[in-house]
């Protein structure tokens, strides 16, 4: 029989694929005019139209925010020279969406009626989604199974838990496991018929067990 070691440290890993339950839509508003004021006035008018559209789609003021307001000279290369063609005013709107059914109609209306451009559409999973907690448990169970396999191969028994951490035990450890979540395989969708595809979450937990002689 092999003499008992002080401990066994393992890394438990779990993965799950789930459908997203929220999205973030980023819209861009931009206009070029002969004067800075005219360019900014047009972008302001479009932003008000977009705001009304968001309300029509049952989105609240807390669900969206304005960012990146700017006005700058616009230049184009004409006749072998850089020519000033006016001023470009720009702004962006970030919309956080939990009712995914609204995305398709909102994209259409934002472009057609709001004069906006679609800059980005990303999918995510809410912090309170039950899959996240289930993933933590699955990672911990994987750690137990790995520890049992190591201990059995060495002629030992797995003992009590000494430390649990989302970081390697040698670096730091805390009282509870915390998952490191990673997003992958998000589906690419057409501008109007949207599909969030699937999100792959992974959780990693490091656990140190005492060992006992068999």
N, C-alpha and C positions, 0 to 999 in steps of 0.2 A: 504493500500500500504506500502511495506517495504521501509524504508529510504535508500537512495542511499549509497552504499559503496564507498570507495575511488577508488578501482580498482578491477579488476579480472585478475589473472595470470593463464595462461593455457599452456599446452604443446601440440604442434601439432606434429603428427607422420605420416609418409608416407613410404610406401615400394613399390618397383617395382622389377620385375625379368626380367633380360635381358641376352642376350648371350654375352660372353666376346669378346672383339675385339683385345686382345693382350695376349701374353704369355711370360713367362720367363723359359728358359730351362737351367738346370745346368748339365754340363758334368764333369766327373771325369777321369783323366788320371793317371795311376799308374803302376809301374813296379818294380820288384825285380831282382837285379843282384848281382854278387859277390863283385863288387866294387861300391862305391858311384858314381864315374864318369860314369860307364857304365849304371847304373840305370837312372841317370839324362839325359844322351845322348838319351836313348830310349824314355823317356817322352818328351824330346825336339823334337825328330823326329815325334812323334805322334801329338804333338801340332801343328807342321807345316802342317801335313796332315789335321788336323781338320780345321786349318785356310784356307787352300785351298778349303775345302769342303764348308765352310761358304760362301766363295766368289762365288762358283759355284751355290749356292742356293740364290744368289742375296742379301746376307747380307753384309752390309758395316762394316768397322773397328769400327765405332762408335756404332754398334749394339751389340758388344760383348766385354768382358774383361776377363783377366786372373787373377786368385786369388789363394792363398793358396799353393804357391810353397814350397816344403819341401823335405829334404833328411834325413833319419834316419835309424839306424840299425834295422834290421828285426829279430825277435826272434820267434821260434816255440818250442812247448813242445814235445820233442822226448826222448824216452827211460827214462822217469821219470826225465828229466832235461830240463832246458830252454836253447835252443841251438841257437846260432847265425847262420842265414842262408844267410846273406848278407845285402844288403841295399835296402830300398824301397824309390823310388822317387815318389812324388805325385804332382799333380797340378789340378786346376779346371778351367772351362771355363763357364761363365754365358752369355747366349745369349738372347737378348731381341727381340721378334718376333712380327711383326704387320701383316704379311701375314700368316694367320693361315694355309693356304693350304700347306705351305712348311714344316710344322712340321713333318708329317709322313715320307716323303722321307728323311728329315734331320736326324731323329732318326735312320733310317736304315743305312744310309751312315756313320754316326758318329760311330756307333758300328762296322759295317762290314769293312769299309775302313779306319776309323780313329783310331780304337783300343780304343775307349772311352767307358766308362760306363755311363749309365743314372742315375744321382743322384736325379733329381727332375724336375717336370714340373708343373708350377702353372699358373693359368689363372687370368686375371684382366680386368678392364675396364679403358680406357684412360681418363685422366682428362677432356678432352674437349668433352666427349660423351654427347649428348643432354639429355640423361636420367637423368644426375646429376642435371642439371638446372631445369628440369621438376619436379624432386623430391622435390627440395626446395619450388617451388610454391605449390605443393600438401601438403607439411607439413604446410605451412603458411595458406592455405585454411582450413585445418583440425583444426588449432588453432582458426580461426574465427568461425567455426561451433561449436566448443566446448564452446567458450565464449558466443555465442548466446544462446546455450542450458542452460548454467548456469544462464545467466542474465534473460532469460525467466522464468525459474523455480523460481527465486527469485523476480519476478515482476519488473525487471529492464530492461534497454536497454544497449546494448553495445555501448561504446563511441569510442573515438580516441585511437590510439596506443600510449602507453607511452614508451615502451621499447621492443626491439627484441634481442634475443641472442641464441646462440647454447648452452650456459651454463644456469643453473638455474638463474633466475633474481636476486635472493638474493646474488649470488656469483659475477657475472659480467654481463655486457651487453654492446653490441656494436651497431653500426649503421645499420648493415646488418645481416641477418640470415646466418649462416654457418652450413652446414649439417655435421653430424657425420655419415660417411658411414661405413657399416659393410658388409663383404663378407661372404657368406654362400652358401651351396648347390652346390659347384663346382663339376662337374661331374668327376668321375674317368674313365680313358680311358686306353685301351690296349696300349702297347708300340708303335705299328705301326699305327693301325687304331685309331686315336685320336679324341676325342670329348670333347669340353670345357664345355658341359652341360650348366648350367645357373648360374648366379650370382645374389644373392638377395641383393639389396642395400636398406638401410634404412636411413631416415633423421629425425632428431628431432630438433624442434625449440621452444623456450620459448617466449611467448608474453604476455605483460601486457597491458590491456585495461582500460581506464577510464569507469565508469558506469554513466548512467543517469536515472533519475526517469522515469517511463513509463507514 
